[in-house]
Each structure stands twice: as structure tokens, then as C-alpha cells.
Amino acid sequence: MIPSDLLLRPATRAELPAVLALLADGDTAVDPASVVVTEAYERAFADIEADPRNEMLVLTAGGPVLGCLQITYIPGLGRAGAERALVEAVRIRPDRRGGGLGRELLERAAARARDRGCALVQLTSDKRRTDAHRFYTSLGYAPSHEGFKRTLGPAADRPRPEAGHTGARHA
């Protein structure tokens, strides 16, 4: 059942433990009070919050966080220079799944991207999550590409770029 006061909005710092609990990605609920918010999580959340091309969004209904997702708006030269929205970290609380909240979360995220002027919304899903694939297909997402990922090692091993430095070299 969809609550009448359902709202999709940017997450607050106070909701970070609830978001991390959702991202634990189990079939049983994780108590946000048991989540350890490390410096790396704090930094990542601050980076998302400060970046106009990123949003960590939460779904709420006057109470605890019911779901979340992250949208990254990607500029590109394809599609007449329109942005595209990349959706990641889609989660609904395990005890609230199956009632339409996931559909509502993704439809509202797509509307948000459309309102921003994005030409398309794209997402990836682990190949083993066949139920999720059926769900995404039911919302109009098409399996259009084969994705590849390469793990680069622990984040602690990677240097963070200096402010204003992209690492790109110009000739």
C-alpha cells in the first residue's frame, strides 16, 4: 500500500545510517542504530551532497526511511547533448517490499530526471538478481547493453584528487 504522504527527497546527514542499513542489501532489515558510519561514508555523503550532478534520495512517509536510490546526472554529446540519469543503489526496506514502493520510487526518480531535462534514465543490476530484472522490465527499462566492471582495490589505497584537479592532462 502506498502511503498518501509519500515523499522522495534528498537524504539528510541524519538519515545516513538508515541509508547505509538499506544498502546492506539483505532480505532482513538492518537496524540503522547498529550501523557504523565511518569517515569514508561521511566523506562520500558530503561529496554527493555538494555535487549538483549527484543526489542521494530517500523515500519517506512521515517516519523512517522506506527506500533510497542515488541519481548521477551525466552530461554527454549523444542524444543532442542532453543529460542522462544513472540510477544506482535502489533499495526498499525488506519489510515494505511487494507493496508498490519500489515502483513508486523509480517512477518518481524518472520524473525528477525528466524535469531536469534528461533524455533517458539508465541503471545496472547484478546478473544474478533475476527478480529485479523482471521488475525493471515491468517499468519499461530494456536490457540494452552488456556491462563490465573492474574493481580498483580499496578506496583507502586510491589518492583523492586535489580540489579543482581532475587528473586530466591537456596537450
C-alpha positions in Angstrom: 0.0 0.0 0.0 1.3 3.4 -1.0 1.1 6.0 1.9 -0.7 9.2 0.9 2.2 11.3 2.4 4.9 9.5 0.4 7.8 11.9 -0.4 11.0 11.5 -2.5 13.6 14.0 -1.4 17.4 14.4 -0.8 18.7 12.5 2.1 19.9 14.4 5.2 23.1 13.6 7.1 20.9 12.3 10.0 19.4 9.7 7.6 22.8 8.3 6.6 22.7 5.4 9.0 19.2 4.4 7.6 20.5 4.6 4.0 23.6 2.5 4.9 21.3 0.0 6.6 19.3 -0.3 3.3 22.5 -0.7 1.3 23.5 -3.7 3.5 21.2 -5.4 0.9 19.9 -8.2 3.0 16.5 -9.8 3.0 16.1 -8.9 6.6 16.1 -5.3 7.9 19.3 -3.9 9.4 18.8 -1.6 12.4 20.2 1.8 11.5 21.3 2.2 15.1 23.7 -0.7 14.6 25.3 0.9 11.5 28.8 2.2 11.9 29.2 5.5 9.9 32.9 5.6 9.1 34.8 8.7 7.9 34.7 7.3 4.4 30.9 7.2 4.4 30.8 10.7 5.9 33.1 11.9 3.1 31.2 10.2 0.4 27.9 11.6 1.6 29.4 15.1 1.8 30.7 14.7 -1.7 27.3 13.6 -3.1 25.6 16.4 -1.2 28.0 19.1 -2.6 27.8 17.9 -6.2 24.9 19.3 -8.3 25.2 16.3 -10.5 24.5 13.8 -7.7 21.6 13.1 -5.4 21.1 10.6 -2.7 17.3 10.4 -2.4 15.2 8.9 0.2 11.5 7.8 0.1 9.7 8.7 3.3 6.1 8.9 4.6 6.3 10.9 7.8 8.5 8.4 9.5 11.6 6.3 8.9 13.3 5.9 5.5 11.4 3.4 3.4 13.7 3.4 0.4 16.6 5.1 -1.3 18.5 5.5 -4.5 21.3 7.6 -5.9 21.0 9.5 -9.2 24.0 10.8 -11.1 23.3 13.2 -13.9 25.8 12.6 -16.7 26.4 15.2 -19.5 27.0 13.8 -22.9 27.3 14.6 -26.5 24.9 11.8 -27.5 21.1 12.5 -27.6 21.6 16.0 -28.8 23.7 17.0 -25.8 21.1 16.0 -23.3 22.0 14.7 -19.8 21.2 11.1 -18.9 20.4 9.9 -15.3 22.3 7.0 -13.9 20.3 5.3 -11.1 22.2 3.2 -8.5 21.7 1.8 -5.0 18.0 1.2 -5.4 16.6 -0.2 -2.2 13.3 -0.6 -0.3 13.2 -1.7 3.3 12.8 -5.5 3.3 9.6 -5.4 5.5 8.0 -3.0 3.0 8.8 -4.8 -0.3 6.0 -6.0 -2.5 3.6 -3.1 -1.9 4.4 -0.8 -4.8 7.0 1.3 -3.1 9.8 0.3 -5.4 7.7 1.1 -8.5 6.8 4.5 -6.9 10.5 5.2 -6.0 11.7 4.6 -9.6 8.8 6.4 -11.2 9.4 9.5 -9.1 13.1 9.3 -9.8 12.4 9.1 -13.5 10.0 12.1 -13.2 12.8 14.0 -11.4 15.2 13.2 -14.2 12.7 14.2 -16.9 12.0 17.5 -15.1 15.8 18.2 -15.1 15.8 17.6 -18.9 17.4 14.2 -19.0 16.8 12.2 -22.2 17.0 8.8 -20.6 17.4 7.0 -17.3 19.7 4.0 -17.1 20.6 1.6 -14.4 22.5 -1.6 -13.8 21.6 -4.7 -11.9 23.6 -7.7 -10.9 23.1 -10.5 -13.3 22.0 -12.8 -10.5 19.1 -10.6 -9.5 16.5 -12.1 -11.9 13.5 -10.9 -9.9 14.9 -7.3 -10.0 15.3 -7.7 -13.8 11.7 -8.6 -14.2 10.7 -5.7 -12.0 12.8 -3.2 -14.0 11.5 -4.5 -17.3 7.9 -4.1 -16.0 8.7 -0.4 -15.5 9.9 0.0 -19.1 13.6 -0.5 -18.7 15.1 -2.5 -21.5 18.2 -4.7 -21.2 20.1 -2.8 -23.9 23.8 -3.2 -23.1 26.2 -5.7 -21.6 28.0 -4.0 -18.6 31.6 -4.5 -17.4 33.2 -3.5 -14.1 36.7 -3.5 -12.9 37.5 -3.4 -9.2 40.3 -1.0 -8.5 41.1 -2.0 -4.9 40.3 -0.5 -1.5 39.3 3.2 -1.6 41.9 3.9 1.1 44.6 2.9 -1.5 43.5 5.4 -4.0 44.6 9.0 -3.8 41.8 11.6 -3.7 42.2 14.4 -6.3 43.0 17.8 -5.0 40.2 20.3 -5.2 39.8 21.6 -8.7 42.1 18.9 -10.1 40.6 16.3 -12.4 43.7 14.4 -13.1 43.3 15.1 -16.9 46.3 16.3 -18.8 46.0 18.7 -21.6 48.3 18.9 -24.6 
